[in-house]
Amino acid sequence: MSTSQSEDIPMMQRLYNRIWLLAAAAMLFFLVVYVGWGAMDILSLPTR
């Protein structure tokens, strides 16, 4: 068999094997969520 090993591994498994990429994606996700949540809280404050 002359198939390369990268062809045998599914794309999502190769993505899940990149732990630093997943860590960066998680940090970016939480940063966007918390900044969005904070902005929504500030904008929902009543004005005088």
Protein Blocks (a to p, Z undefined) as FASTA:
>chain_A
ZZdfklmpcfklmmmmmmmlmmmmmmmmmmmmmmmmmmmmmmmpccZZ
